[in-house]
Amino acid sequence: MVEVETMSRTVSPSTHQPYGVARVTAVWQLARSSFYAARHRQQHPREPRKRGPQVRSDEELVREIRELLAQPIFTGEGYRKIWARLRFKGVRTSKDRVLRLLGEHQLLSPSRRPQPAPGQAHEGTIVTAAPDQMWGTDATATFTAAEGSVTVFAAIDHCTAECVGIHAVKKANRFEALEPIRQGVREHFQGFSAGAAARLKLRHDHGSVYMSDDFQNEIQFLGIEPSPAFVRQPEGNGCIERFFRTLKEQLLWVRGFHDLEQLRAALIEFRDRYNNHWIVGRLGYRTPAQARRDFELDLEAAA
């Protein structure tokens, strides 16, 4: 294009006028637009940069991460969920970079190194392909100022990780252990009647409340098939165990409760917050509620 520029300014010996860009490009069979585009690039040079999303500096990315960590929804989320929440905000980066920045700025949550398990490790999977095929239930302990030690029963869906029922009592027995199951059946099986939950399996351990005749008779009345975990292999009931870890880290270990009524109200609020805002990596970083809605939409589309 330099030759075109030079020739266009050359004066014709016969007309004593410059040849001009139009004449030179026509004779040389060049596109005039290409000449003007090249001249514009020479006059207004741009710094070369990589194509694709704008790459943020480490300082900008750390500011975005700190804003996420300061939000009062959940605490102690790992780098994968921080990466996912950044994507929700439109900030594109890699998981490895998020992990590096969290480590460099001491923002990682403290964690314990898992100890290698002795023999007979759990094999296979307990995650189901659709909701309401298997639920898991168990109990954990906490404390209130008025009642002292109390028990929290809960039930979780093995597909969506959704908390389908939660209940707190002072005296744990087989009837109280049924309450989370009753809550889930009423909500997800349109009523409480004989055979209402016929397609459901229930995973539980070998605790006395779960192996009792009253507990087994009621779930069989509902059509639920019992599915006890293997003895001394808690991984078989891992879905509810993972939920209890979240419940303790996000509520029971960070708040104090005066009495059972205050605890029950907090558990109901936490169940709603967990189901609608806790994102789960194996669900494609969706919340349990989002995963259930997506399964229901897919089922409607298939019908």
C-alpha positions in Angstrom: 0.0 0.0 0.0 3.0 2.3 0.3 3.5 2.1 -3.4 -0.1 3.2 -4.0 0.3 6.1 -1.7 3.5 7.2 -3.4 2.1 6.7 -7.0 -1.1 8.6 -6.2 0.9 11.7 -5.3 3.1 11.5 -8.4 2.3 14.4 -10.8 1.4 13.4 -14.4 3.8 15.0 -17.0 0.9 15.6 -19.4 -1.8 17.0 -17.1 0.5 18.3 -14.4 -2.0 16.9 -11.8 -1.5 14.0 -9.3 -2.6 10.6 -10.6 -4.8 10.1 -7.5 -5.8 7.0 -5.5 -8.8 6.1 -7.7 -6.8 6.0 -10.9 -3.8 4.1 -9.4 -6.0 1.5 -7.8 -8.1 1.0 -10.9 -5.0 0.6 -13.1 -3.3 -1.8 -10.6 -6.7 -3.6 -10.1 -6.7 -3.1 -6.3 -9.6 -2.4 -4.0 -9.8 1.2 -2.9 -11.3 0.1 0.4 -8.2 -2.0 1.2 -6.0 0.9 0.6 -8.0 3.2 2.9 -8.2 0.5 5.5 -4.4 0.0 5.5 -3.8 3.7 5.7 -6.3 4.0 8.7 -4.4 1.2 10.5 -1.1 3.0 9.9 -2.5 6.3 11.2 -4.3 4.8 14.2 -2.3 1.8 15.3 -3.9 -0.4 18.0 -2.1 -2.5 20.6 -2.4 -6.2 19.7 -4.4 -8.3 22.1 -5.6 -11.8 22.4 -9.0 -12.5 20.9 -11.9 -13.6 23.2 -13.1 -12.4 26.6 -11.2 -9.6 28.2 -8.6 -11.0 30.6 -8.7 -9.3 34.0 -5.6 -8.5 36.0 -4.8 -10.4 39.2 -5.7 -7.3 41.2 -9.1 -7.0 39.5 -9.9 -10.7 39.9 -9.0 -10.7 43.6 -11.4 -7.7 44.1 -14.2 -9.8 42.5 -13.3 -12.8 44.6 -13.3 -10.7 47.8 -16.8 -9.3 46.9 -18.1 -12.9 46.6 -16.6 -14.0 49.9 -18.1 -11.0 51.6 -21.6 -11.9 50.6 -23.6 -13.3 53.7 -25.1 -16.4 52.0 -22.6 -19.2 52.7 -19.1 -19.3 54.1 -16.2 -21.6 53.4 -17.0 -22.4 49.8 -14.1 -23.9 47.8 -12.3 -22.5 44.8 -14.5 -24.5 42.3 -17.7 -22.8 43.6 -15.9 -19.4 43.7 -15.0 -20.0 40.0 -18.6 -20.9 39.2 -20.0 -17.8 40.9 -17.5 -15.7 39.0 -18.9 -17.2 35.7 -22.4 -16.3 36.9 -21.3 -12.7 37.1 -19.7 -12.8 33.6 -16.1 -13.0 34.9 -14.3 -15.6 32.8 -11.2 -17.2 34.2 -9.8 -20.6 34.9 -10.2 -22.7 38.1 -6.4 -23.0 38.5 -6.0 -19.3 38.5 -8.8 -18.8 41.1 -7.1 -21.5 43.3 -3.7 -19.7 42.9 -5.1 -16.3 43.8 -7.0 -17.7 46.8 -3.8 -19.3 48.0 -1.6 -16.2 47.5 -4.0 -14.0 49.4 -4.7 -16.4 52.2 -8.4 -16.7 51.2 -8.7 -20.5 51.1 -10.9 -22.1 53.8 -9.0 -24.2 56.3 -9.5 -27.9 55.7 -8.2 -31.3 56.9 -6.3 -33.7 54.7 -8.4 -36.9 54.2 -6.9 -39.9 55.8 -6.5 -43.0 53.6 -9.4 -45.4 54.4 -8.6 -48.9 55.6 -9.8 -51.8 53.5 -13.3 -52.4 52.1 -13.6 -48.9 50.7 -17.1 -48.0 49.3 -17.3 -48.8 45.6 -20.0 -47.9 43.1 -22.4 -44.9 43.2 -25.4 -43.9 45.3 -26.4 -41.0 43.1 -29.6 -41.7 41.1 -30.5 -40.6 37.6 -33.7 -38.7 38.6 -35.3 -37.2 41.7 -37.4 -39.1 44.1 -35.8 -42.5 43.3 -33.7 -42.7 46.5 -33.7 -40.5 49.6 -31.1 -40.7 52.5 -31.9 -40.0 56.1 -29.8 -39.8 59.3 -29.5 -37.8 62.5 -26.9 -35.4 64.0 -26.6 -33.7 67.4 -26.4 -30.0 68.4 -27.0 -27.9 71.5 -29.5 -25.3 72.8 -29.2 -23.3 76.0 -32.6 -24.4 77.3 -32.7 -28.1 76.5 -29.0 -28.9 76.2 -28.1 -31.6 73.7 -30.8 -32.1 71.0 -31.1 -34.2 67.8 -31.6 -33.0 64.2 -33.2 -35.5 61.8 -33.0 -34.8 58.0 -33.7 -36.4 54.7 -32.0 -35.7 51.4 -32.6 -36.6 47.7 -29.7 -38.6 46.2 -30.1 -37.1 42.8 -30.6 -33.3 43.4 -29.0 -33.1 46.9 -32.2 -31.4 47.9 -33.2 -31.4 51.6 -36.7 -32.8 51.5 -37.3 -32.7 55.3 -35.7 -31.5 58.5 -36.7 -31.8 62.2 -35.2 -31.1 65.6 -36.3 -32.8 68.9 -35.1 -33.2 72.4 -35.8 -36.9 72.7 -34.8 -38.8 69.6 -37.0 -41.9 68.9 -38.4 -43.8 66.0 -41.5 -41.6 65.6 -39.5 -38.4 65.5 -37.1 -40.0 62.9 -40.1 -40.4 60.6 -40.9 -36.6 60.5 -38.5 -35.6 57.7 -39.8 -38.5 55.6 -43.4 -37.4 56.2 -42.5 -33.8 55.2 -40.9 -35.0 51.9 -43.7 -37.4 51.0 -46.4 -34.7 51.6 -44.4 -32.2 49.4 -43.2 -34.4 46.6 -45.8 -37.2 46.4 -49.0 -35.1 46.6 -50.3 -36.5 49.9 -49.8 -39.0 52.7 -51.5 -42.3 52.0 -50.9 -46.0 51.5 -48.5 -46.6 48.6 -48.1 -42.8 48.0 -44.3 -43.1 47.5 -44.2 -46.5 45.8 -41.2 -45.8 43.5 -39.0 -44.5 46.3 -36.1 -46.2 48.2 -34.9 -45.0 51.5 -31.2 -45.2 52.5 -30.5 -45.3 56.2 -28.0 -46.8 58.6 -28.5 -49.6 61.1 -29.4 -47.3 64.0 -32.1 -48.6 66.4 -34.6 -45.9 65.4 -34.4 -46.9 61.7 -34.4 -50.6 62.2 -37.4 -50.5 64.6 -40.6 -52.1 63.6 -42.6 -48.9 63.8 -40.2 -47.1 61.5 -40.0 -49.9 59.0 -43.8 -50.5 59.1 -44.6 -46.9 58.3 -42.2 -46.5 55.4 -43.6 -49.8 54.0 -47.1 -48.5 54.4 -46.1 -45.5 52.2 -44.7 -48.0 49.6 -41.0 -47.0 50.3 -38.4 -49.7 50.0 -35.8 -49.7 52.8 -32.2 -49.7 51.6 -29.8 -49.9 54.6 -26.2 -48.9 54.1 -23.4 -51.4 54.5 -22.3 -51.9 58.1 -19.2 -49.8 58.9 -19.2 -48.1 55.5 -20.8 -44.6 56.0 -20.0 -43.8 52.4 -23.1 -45.8 51.6 -25.1 -43.0 53.2 -22.8 -40.2 52.0 -25.4 -37.9 50.6 -27.0 -37.1 53.9 -23.6 -37.1 55.6 -22.4 -34.4 53.1 -25.5 -32.4 53.8 -24.9 -32.5 57.6 -21.4 -31.2 57.0 -22.8 -28.2 55.2 -25.5 -27.8 57.9 -22.9 -27.7 60.6 -20.4 -25.5 58.8 -23.0 -23.0 57.7 -25.4 -23.0 60.7 -25.0 -25.3 63.7 -21.3 -24.4 64.4 -21.6 -20.7 63.8 -24.8 -19.8 65.6 -26.1 -20.3 69.2 -29.7 -21.3 69.9 -31.7 -20.5 73.0 -34.3 -23.3 72.7 -35.8 -25.8 70.3 -38.3 -23.3 68.8 -35.5 -21.0 67.8 -33.5 -23.9 66.4 -36.5 -25.3 64.4 -37.1 -21.8 62.8 -33.4 -21.6 61.8 -33.5 -25.1 60.3 -36.6 -24.2 58.2 -34.9 -21.0 57.0 -31.6 -22.9 56.3 -33.5 -25.6 54.3 -35.0 -23.0 52.0 -31.7 -21.1 51.6 -29.8 -24.3 51.0 -32.2 -25.7 48.4 -32.4 -22.4 46.5 -28.8 -21.0 46.8 -26.3 -23.8 47.5 -24.6 -24.8 44.3 -23.5 -28.4 43.8 -20.5 -29.2 41.5 -21.9 -32.6 40.3 -25.1 -30.9 39.2 -23.2 -28.6 36.9 -23.0 -25.9 39.5 -26.7 -25.7 39.8 -28.7 -25.4 43.1 -30.8 -28.4 44.2 -34.0 -26.5 43.3 -32.7 -25.7 39.9 -31.8 -29.3 39.3 -35.3 -30.5 40.2 -36.9 -27.9 38.0 -34.7 -28.9 35.1 -35.6 -32.6 35.6 -39.3 -31.7 35.6 -39.0 -29.7 32.4 -37.1 -32.5 30.7 -39.9 -34.9 31.8 -42.6 -32.6 30.4 -40.7 -32.3 27.1 -40.4 -36.0 26.8 -44.1 -36.5 27.5 
